Amino acid sequence: MTNFYRAVLLPASILSGIIIGAGVFSLPFVFEKSGLGLGFLVLLFSSAIMAVLYLMYADVAVRTPGNHRFVGYAQIYMGENSFWLTIFMTVVEMLFSLTIYLILGVSFFTLINGLSPIKSLLLFWAVGSAIIFLKIKKVATVEFLINLGILAIIALIFLFGLPGADLSKLNDFNWHNLILPFGPILFALAGRSAIPEMKAYFQEEKIPISYMKKAIILGTFFPAILYFLFVLGIIGLSGVVAEDAVSALLGRVPDWFLAVVGALGLLSLWGSYIVLGLNVKEILFFDLKIKEFISGLLVVFLPIVLYFSGFTNFIGLVSLVGGLFLSLEGILIIIIWLRMNRSVSAPPIFIKRENFVTIVVILLIFSLVFANELTNLFF
């Protein structure tokens, strides 16, 4: 019998490791605005939606010959014209995500030093940008440290905050803010890039691909459980929940606690900033054929330009990336999967063709979230 640890837990950790990140810091604020009960309900519902979406994407990856990424699958099943749409969407989404890390970097610096916001911003940006520009390679150790830092912060805040958490707030449902949590939650659950890595893992380890379904489901819901614990912890520690979750901890917890959370947060954010920045640089260099030096300059300077252009609202940016770009990405994955079923004779592996109602519901949710964010952006 195939070992459960190798067949499910390890590949699930690949997906969870990609998912768990900066998005968690937006959840306490939006959950408080929507009501904790409604926030957790949307988190559960969104986790189910994303699990189905990742199963669809895994189906595309497994049933399509060769090794491709999102842009490649779009070209195969949606035509050459989809190249520019997917490239533009991916690059802009990543650049805004880098800007989100800049904003959070300032917040974590305030926990451990007396630097002004602008000095904290420039210091965080300079360190992250220098490593990107020096071509330090993305390694598994960096990703491990990123995940370790975030997990340690979640554990600390949950353990210290739970005793003071008002669990009666779980009965709060502000239905007029129903759409509000979707964008940040989609951002917090984003992990599509892990699916090809999971496919490669199953192939290299010669494990039956059927186990991938359990790994994807577990890998999607495990971060949601951690997010639930984090939100409870923040509510217990903070009288007033800040947009970035951590700013309101000042004056409410011991200095050593702030220093540990700040240091862990900065290390994990720097790691994420470097990994994401290198990904953008590779797209600009390999896919758009922009010279390597120019690609590096664009990755280094565009996030800081976006910041000084007015993109400084943490919740607003997280909602933009999650509500606009990730909902559009979800719609495209569903279209790719549907078109693949028309052209590939092999039957679906993880998702049944006849799940018509499920597909329509997910498309409707993504469309509503996309339209809402587009309306907020222009009106």
Order of alpha helices (4+ residues) and beta strands (2+ residues): alpha-alpha-alpha-alpha-alpha-alpha-alpha-alpha-alpha-alpha-alpha-alpha-alpha-alpha-alpha
